[in-house]
Structure formats: C-alpha cells, structure tokens
Amino acid sequence: MFTSFFAGLKREFSGYNAAKLAKDILAGLTVCAVALPLALAFGVSSGASAAAGLVTAIIAGIVIALLGGASYQISGPTGAMSAVLVGIVATHGLQGVFFACFAAGILLLIAGVLRLGRLIGFIPMPVIMGFTSGIAIIIALGQIDNFFGTTSEGLTNIEKLLSYGRLGFHINWQAALIGLLVVAVMVVWPKKWGARVPGSLVGIVLAAVVASVFPMDSLATVGDIPRTLLLSDRLNLSSLDFAMVKALLSPIVTIAALGMIESLLCGASAARMKGEEFNADQELIAQGVGNILLPLFGGVPATAAIARTSVAVKSGQQTRLTSVFHSVFLLASMFLLGGVMARLPLSALAGVLMVTAWRMNDWEGIRYIFRRRFKSGISQFLLTMIATVVFDLTVAILLGVIYSAILYMAKSSQIRVSFSAIDANKLRAIDGKPPILESAGVAYVTGALFFGAVDNFNHRMAEMPAYDHVILSLRGMPSVDVSGAQAMLELCKDLLAQGKTVACCGMSESVRHYFDRAGITELLGESAYFWSADQAILDLLDVEIAE
C-alpha cells in the first residue's frame, strides 16, 4: 500500500515546475474563495462555531490532501456532515462530537487498511440520491431559525417544526431580508463569474456591508473568531465516561459511514472529470488520519467535498498542493479578516446553506428516474430520503440497501427457461444423412440460479418436453449458489435415471467452479461440457452415427 502511494506521488509530481506551481496557487486561491463562506456556515450549522469550521477546513485541507488517494480531493466540513452533527451536539455537547469524530477516524483508518473502499459500489445510486436529498432537507430545516430570526425548541428538526405551533412563528424581518439578499445573489450570479468569484462569497460580503451601513441591532452574528488553530473547545478525553461512549456508538458509525460515502463518491466523480486514477483505500486512510487529528484542534468531522473539489479541477489544479494552498489562504483569512467575519449575520450564512441544500440534490438523476418511471428506483429514493429525515443516516442507508436487496432478489427469482427441439431436417440438409436426432432439445436457462429462484426453476424444468437428449444452455445464467447447484444436481440425476443424456454448454467460470464442487461434473463427466450448443449437438450427431 505504501509503495503504491509513493509511486503515485512520484507520478503526480513528475515534471513539476514553476508554471504548475503557479496554477496550483491560483487554483488554491479560487477554492479558498468557495470554501471560506462554506466553512463558516457549516461550522455554525453543525452546532459548533464558525471558528471550528475554519479550523476543520484548514487542517483537513493539509493533512487529508497530503495523504489522500488522489491529487484533486479537497476535504473540509460539509453540509451532509453538519446535518448529522447538530443532533449529536444537542444530545452530547461538543465533547461528544469531538470523541465521535476521533473514533470515526479510527474506523475509517481501519477500513482503509482492510481495503474496504470497494464497499461503496454495493450502495445503489437511488439510495445515495435519497440520502443526499434527505440531508438537504435536514440542512434547510435546521436553518429556519437563523434565516428568519425565529425561535424553536426540540432536539430534532421535526420537534422544532412542531414547536412553532406552541411558540409562534415570529419573523425578524431584518434577518429575513439579509438571508433573502444572499439567496438572490447566489441564484442570479452568472456561472462564468462564479468560476473565479463564487456567488456565496459575494452574497455574504454584500450582507456584511448592508448590516454595517444600516442599523440592524437585532441581528445575530457569527461572534468572535479566535486567531489560533488550537481552539479552547477541543477533545478532552478525561471528560468522557462509559455511559457517553456507549451512547455515542451509533453516531460514531454514522459519521464513519458518511465520511466513507461522501469521500469515495467525490473521488470517483472527480476522477472521471480529470481522467485520473483514484485509490479509494488510500483515501480512507487519509480521511481516518485527518478525522483523528481534527478534534485535537477543536475541529469537527471532515469529508471530501465535491463542490470544492470540482472547483479545484476546473480552476487548473495540478497536484494536491492546491488543497494545501487553499488551507494557507484560509489561515491568512482567519488572522487578517477575523474581525470582519465575526460581525457576519447568521442569516447571511443561513442563506448560503439554503441555496447549498437546494443544489445538493442530484436533480438530473431525480428527474431521470421519475420521468422514466423506474418504480424500483423511485421507491428506493423516497424510502431513503424519508428515513434520513425521520431517523438518521445509518438507518436510512441500511433500510435503502436492504430494500434494494429485496427488490433485486424478487426480480432475480423470476428465472426464465425456454425449450427448443432440435430440427432433424436441418441436420439432414447439412450432412446429407437421414434424421438421426428424433428426440433432442435445448433448455435455455436465463437468470441467476440462487435459493430464491430454485422453486421457479424446478417448476419450469418439470414442463420440459420428453427429450431423450437434453442440452442445458447456461450462457444466460451468470451465477449459482449452493441451493441452485443442488437443484441442478438433482435435475441431472433424475434425467440420467430416466435413461436420458445430459450435456451443459456456455457455463461461466464461476458456475463451472460451483458445478465441480457440487458433484455435477463428477456425475456427468468432463465430456458433457461444451462451449456452445452447436458443439453439443455435433457431439450428439457423432455418437448417433457411431451407434
């Protein structure tokens, strides 16, 4: 693993020169402009602080990038993670978040060492779209108070929504106007300008100017931004007790799962954009190390961020130094602009998050499955989205994957078998001999032969015409399990007991392996296996002639 990592670094920096360095610096500056408002917003929305968001972006941008599995990944606080963290903060406080981040980092590190990066491929795309949309809803609901200047009560977003009926929904119009200003700027800001100066940055700058020029004393602001990377609120292992550790088991798994999913999806997506290889296992190691270190500084959990990563690639990023430079610029902003950022209205950051939540949704993918009326995809999407909002990410992903597996098994159990008698007249035309195969046929099996399909397979084979010579065409059978192999063994035994001949053709390597282990090969003999049905027919022809 280490050899592969250093070999990748050597390829990445091969031919590195001043021109490429300049491109990395400029790309880092552009990414910093995108990351600054998001780091502040995600820090606040996670229940921590704007300073925690900045520290997270700075440390993650250096540590995770230098150890990562690709040259282009930009990591930091994300909206999806902040939606998870706000509930943990409400229940266990910041120390709970710090410990959960530390423990989740250990899980991610172990996952990388064990090479579990490929597991992301087992999550269906509608499930991923569903939990992304669910998180977008959670982010938007969590920003209602900051956006409108209202007050709510409750630990969950549902409880907070219900509390408005008791407490009333009293809008602070100053906050609402500032939030709407930021939303309007981000919506109308031209995309070609956004490639250099993001609309979110322009929006919060305008909001800060408006809040400074006009008297708006009732606005809640970000608050003090410490000029240090070592925040006063950071992980304190001595404050933990067994009860808290036990209660944090589910949040730890949730953070680790989300970190894995977001980072690997981001890496795979950006790999297609840039045309580079992506080492998923190395990325998990980097995410693990980064999240172990972050709480020691007072940071919150980080993942790779697709928005910042795509901006880096589009801005001419050359190497992972782009992420390092983005962190250096963020650090400079922290020291030079801390006083300005401290006076930013929370409603301005809420406006950034409202638009970010809307853009998080994979609208193209959602429109596709609904327009094409993929009922299974629609149900997977809706189930995961609702479960994400009502429960949490871990439950939502588990429900989505289990439901998808059930749908797959239900469809796969519909194994198809069709029969075709061998036309002796055509054989006569070819060889100029009288008909010699008066009772031979091919059974074409299509679909995986696993435990859920065995009953259907047996019923279909019971309907097979009375052939004396049976050829089983298995090219359309991609896989078989123990139950399926046993069913095939019983079928072959029954046919042989009736005095019939049995041949198999078109088997995949995995199916052949199962047949060998199940005793089918021993029963039929190697001579009964053929690559194609026509070879099996010609073999039968030779046998008949010999007889």
GIFENWO-V723700 format. One record per pair of residues at least 24 apart in sequence whose ideal C-beta (glycine too) atoms are under 7 Angstrom apart, sorted by the first residue. I is the first residue (numbers start at 1). J is the second residue. If there is no record, write none. Layout:
i/j
I/J
I/J
This chain:
i/j
1/281
1/282
4/279
5/282
8/279
12/71
12/319
13/319
16/319
20/318
23/316
23/318
24/317
24/318
24/319
24/321
24/322
24/325
25/325
26/315
26/316
27/312
27/315
27/316
27/317
27/322
28/322
28/325
28/326
28/329
29/329
30/196
30/311
30/315
31/74
31/308
31/311
31/312
31/315
31/322
31/326
32/326
32/329
32/330
33/197
33/198
33/201
34/198
34/307
34/308
34/311
35/76
35/308
35/326
35/330
36/201
36/330
36/333
37/200
37/201
37/204
37/352
38/200
39/76
39/77
39/330
40/222
40/341
40/344
40/349
41/349
41/352
41/353
42/77
42/78
42/79
42/82
43/77
43/300
44/222
44/346
44/349
45/82
45/86
45/139
45/142
45/143
45/353
46/77
46/82
46/85
46/86
46/89
46/300
47/85
47/86
47/89
47/90
48/89
48/94
48/97
48/300
50/222
50/225
50/341
51/225
51/226
51/231
52/231
52/298
52/299
52/300
53/77
54/330
54/334
55/229
55/231
55/297
55/298
55/299
56/294
56/299
56/300
56/302
57/327
57/330
58/229
58/327
58/330
58/331
59/293
59/294
59/297
59/299
60/290
60/294
60/302
61/323
61/324
61/326
61/327
62/324
62/327
63/289
63/290
63/293
64/286
64/287
64/290
64/302
65/320
65/323
65/324
66/320
67/285
67/286
67/289
68/282
68/283
68/286
68/320
69/267
69/278
69/279
69/280
69/282
69/283
69/286
70/267
70/270
70/271
70/276
70/278
70/279
70/283
71/276
71/319
71/320
72/270
72/274
72/309
72/312
72/313
72/317
73/266
73/267
73/270
73/283
73/304
73/309
74/304
74/305
74/308
74/309
74/312
74/323
74/326
75/290
75/302
75/303
75/304
75/305
76/302
76/305
76/308
77/300
77/302
78/262
78/303
78/305
79/135
79/139
79/353
79/356
79/357
79/360
80/135
80/258
80/262
81/258
81/301
81/303
82/139
83/135
83/138
83/139
83/142
84/254
84/255
84/258
84/393
85/300
85/301
86/142
87/155
87/156
88/251
90/155
91/155
92/244
92/247
92/248
94/233
95/236
95/239
96/244
96/248
97/300
98/234
98/235
98/295
99/235
99/240
99/248
100/248
100/251
100/252
100/255
101/255
101/291
101/294
101/295
101/300
101/301
102/235
102/292
102/295
103/252
104/252
104/255
104/256
104/259
104/291
104/301
105/288
105/290
105/291
105/292
106/288
106/292
107/252
107/256
108/256
108/259
108/260
108/284
108/287
108/288
108/291
109/285
109/288
109/289
109/292
111/260
111/284
112/281
112/282
112/284
112/285
112/288
113/285
115/281
117/264
117/280
117/281
117/283
117/284
118/280
120/260
120/261
120/264
120/265
123/261
123/397
123/401
124/380
124/404
125/365
126/369
126/377
126/380
126/381
127/380
127/384
127/397
127/400
127/401
127/404
128/265
129/362
129/365
129/366
129/381
130/380
130/381
130/382
130/383
130/384
130/385
130/388
130/400
131/384
131/388
131/393
131/396
131/397
131/400
132/360
132/361
132/362
133/361
133/385
134/384
134/385
134/388
134/389
134/396
135/360
135/388
136/357
136/358
136/360
136/361
137/389
138/389
139/353
139/357
140/354
140/357
143/350
143/353
143/354
146/346
146/347
146/349
146/350
147/175
147/176
147/179
147/347
147/350
147/351
147/354
148/172
148/175
148/176
149/175
149/176
149/347
172/218
174/216
174/218
174/219
175/219
175/345
175/347
176/347
178/207
178/210
178/211
178/219
178/345
178/347
178/348
179/347
179/348
179/350
179/351
181/206
181/207
181/210
182/207
182/348
182/351
182/352
183/351
183/354
183/355
186/355
187/355
195/314
200/352
203/348
203/351
203/352
204/344
204/348
204/349
204/352
207/345
207/348
208/340
208/343
208/344
211/345
219/345
219/347
220/345
220/346
221/342
221/343
221/344
221/345
221/346
222/341
222/342
222/344
222/346
223/342
224/342
225/334
225/338
225/341
225/342
227/334
227/335
227/338
229/297
230/297
230/298
231/297
231/298
233/298
234/295
234/296
234/297
234/298
235/295
235/296
250/394
253/394
254/392
254/393
254/394
255/301
257/393
257/394
257/397
258/303
258/393
259/287
259/291
259/301
259/303
260/284
262/303
262/304
263/287
263/303
263/304
266/304
266/305
266/306
266/309
267/304
269/306
270/309
270/310
270/313
273/310
273/313
274/313
376/407
380/404
409/452
412/447
412/448
412/450
412/452
412/453
413/452
413/453
413/456
414/447
414/456
415/445
415/446
415/447
415/449
415/453
415/456
415/457
416/446
416/447
417/443
417/444
417/445
417/457
417/460
417/461
418/444
419/443
419/464
419/465
420/444
421/465
422/537
427/541
436/541
436/544
437/469
437/540
437/541
437/544
439/467
439/468
439/469
440/467
440/468
440/469
440/540
441/465
441/467
441/470
442/471
442/473
442/533
443/470
443/472
443/473
444/473
444/476
445/472
445/473
445/474
445/476
445/477
446/476
446/477
447/476
447/477
448/477
448/478
448/479
449/477
449/480
449/484
449/488
450/480
450/481
450/483
450/484
451/481
451/483
453/484
454/483
454/484
454/487
457/487
458/487
461/491
467/500
468/500
469/500
469/501
469/540
470/495
470/500
470/501
470/502
471/503
471/505
471/533
471/536
471/537
472/502
472/504
473/505
473/506
473/533
474/504
474/505
474/506
474/507
474/511
475/506
477/511
478/508
479/510
479/511
480/511
480/514
485/514
485/515
485/518
485/520
486/518
488/520
489/518
489/519
489/520
489/523
492/520
492/523
492/524
493/523
502/528
503/528
503/530
503/536
504/528
504/529
505/530
505/531
505/532
505/533
505/535
505/536
506/531
506/532
